[in-house]
Amino acid sequence: MRISGFTTTRPNGSSTRLAEDFMRFLGEKPQRMGIVANLYPQYTASHMTEALMNVWDPGDKRKGFKSIDSYTVEWDIKVNRIHKVRITSQSGTGVNKSDVMFYMPENYYNKFDVFIVEDTRMQFRVVNRPQRVADNSWLVIAQIHDGSYESQIEEGSLNGMMTRFVTNYMPELHEEG
């Protein structure tokens, strides 16, 4: 039996993108990588590098692409646009994986998000959808994201501190995602 070609059939049509789609789009023009990164910010730079597999080197005497020789790729990332949200109030200690209630001035974190408190470097995983308390106050219920059940914080010790998004632990193509 001889196979002359193959076709990829995706269940969700145009809504799901694969590494194969990136290769077709980028093709001979890897400078389009910036467009792909802006269209799909949920994909990491390392994922896109693995999907691309080759890089364009204009200084190379040979025409065309060359393989990436290293498993490490260095990126220059501008960090001046990272959004930070201030904690206006915090209650709960988080001991034994109990809930910690955060009040924030805007609705930024969603269920399954992980955020870090800048000053203490503690991470918290959001367990419920945010609840609107007032026009400029949102209740975010989270748990300490740590391997130990003994981890805890003091009541009100995080008031006024800044937080930033770290990651999301929602599986791909999940019904809530």
C-alpha positions in Angstrom: 0.0 0.0 0.0 1.3 3.4 -0.9 0.3 6.6 0.9 0.6 9.6 -1.3 -0.5 12.3 1.1 -2.4 13.1 4.3 -5.0 15.5 5.5 -5.5 16.9 8.9 -9.1 17.0 10.0 -9.7 19.2 13.0 -13.0 18.8 15.0 -13.4 22.5 15.7 -12.5 23.8 12.3 -10.9 27.2 12.3 -11.0 27.7 16.0 -8.1 25.3 16.8 -4.6 26.0 15.6 -1.8 23.4 15.5 2.0 23.6 15.0 1.3 22.5 11.4 -0.8 25.6 10.9 2.1 27.8 12.2 4.5 26.2 9.8 2.1 26.8 6.8 1.6 30.4 7.8 5.2 31.2 8.5 6.5 29.1 5.6 9.2 31.2 3.9 8.6 34.3 5.9 9.6 33.8 9.6 9.3 37.5 10.2 5.6 36.8 10.6 6.4 35.3 14.0 5.6 38.7 15.6 2.1 38.6 14.1 1.5 35.1 15.4 2.7 36.0 18.8 0.3 39.0 18.9 -2.7 36.9 17.6 -2.2 34.0 20.0 -0.6 35.4 23.3 -1.5 32.2 25.1 1.3 30.3 23.3 4.7 30.6 24.9 7.8 31.7 23.0 9.3 28.2 23.5 6.2 26.6 22.0 6.5 28.8 18.9 10.2 28.1 18.6 9.5 24.4 18.7 6.7 24.8 16.1 9.0 26.8 13.8 12.0 24.4 14.1 14.2 26.5 11.9 15.4 30.1 12.0 16.3 32.6 9.3 19.9 33.9 9.5 20.4 36.8 7.1 24.2 36.8 7.7 24.5 33.2 6.5 26.2 32.9 3.1 23.9 30.0 2.2 20.4 31.0 1.1 17.5 29.8 3.1 16.9 28.4 6.6 19.3 26.7 9.0 18.4 24.4 11.9 18.6 25.6 15.4 21.8 24.1 16.8 21.0 24.6 20.5 18.1 23.5 22.7 18.2 27.0 24.4 16.8 30.0 22.7 17.3 33.5 24.3 14.5 36.0 24.0 14.4 39.8 24.7 11.2 40.4 26.5 9.9 43.9 27.3 8.6 43.9 30.8 7.2 47.4 31.0 3.7 46.3 30.1 3.1 43.7 32.8 -0.2 44.4 34.4 -0.2 44.5 38.2 -3.2 44.6 40.5 -3.2 46.0 44.0 -4.7 44.1 46.9 -7.0 46.5 48.8 -7.9 44.0 51.5 -7.2 40.4 52.5 -8.7 38.1 55.0 -8.0 34.5 55.9 -4.8 32.7 56.8 -4.7 29.9 54.2 -3.6 27.2 56.7 -4.5 23.7 55.7 -5.4 24.9 52.2 -8.2 27.0 53.5 -9.5 29.9 51.4 -8.0 33.4 51.4 -10.3 36.3 50.4 -8.7 39.1 48.4 -10.5 42.3 47.6 -9.1 44.0 44.4 -10.2 47.2 42.6 -10.6 45.4 39.2 -11.7 42.1 37.7 -8.5 40.7 36.4 -8.0 37.1 37.7 -10.3 34.3 36.8 -10.9 30.8 38.0 -7.8 28.5 37.8 -5.4 31.5 37.5 -2.3 31.6 39.6 -1.0 35.0 40.7 2.1 36.0 42.7 2.3 38.7 45.4 5.3 40.8 44.4 6.7 41.6 47.9 6.4 38.1 49.6 6.8 36.0 46.4 3.9 33.8 47.5 1.7 32.3 44.9 -2.1 31.9 45.1 -4.5 29.8 42.9 -7.9 31.3 42.3 -10.6 28.7 43.1 -13.8 30.5 42.2 -15.0 33.1 39.7 -14.5 36.7 41.0 -17.5 38.2 42.7 -18.4 41.9 42.3 -18.8 43.5 45.7 -19.0 47.2 44.6 -18.1 49.3 41.5 -14.4 49.2 42.3 -14.2 46.1 44.5 -14.0 42.5 43.4 -13.8 39.5 45.8 -11.2 36.9 44.6 -11.2 33.6 46.6 -7.8 31.8 46.4 -5.7 29.2 48.1 -2.0 29.2 48.7 -0.3 27.5 45.8 2.4 25.5 47.7 3.2 21.9 48.3 2.9 22.2 52.1 -0.3 22.3 54.1 1.5 24.3 56.8 2.0 27.4 54.7 0.0 30.3 56.0 -0.1 34.1 56.0 -1.1 36.6 58.7 -4.6 38.1 58.6 -4.4 41.4 56.6 -0.6 41.2 56.0 -0.9 41.5 52.2 -3.1 44.7 52.2 -1.8 47.2 49.7 0.7 44.8 48.0 0.9 44.4 44.2 0.1 41.1 42.4 0.8 39.9 38.9 -0.4 36.9 36.8 1.8 33.9 36.6 -0.1 31.1 34.8 -3.4 29.3 34.4 -4.0 25.6 35.2 -7.1 25.2 33.0 -6.8 22.3 30.5 -6.9 23.1 26.8 -10.4 23.0 25.1 -12.0 22.8 28.5 -15.7 23.8 28.6 -15.0 26.7 30.9 -11.7 27.8 29.3 
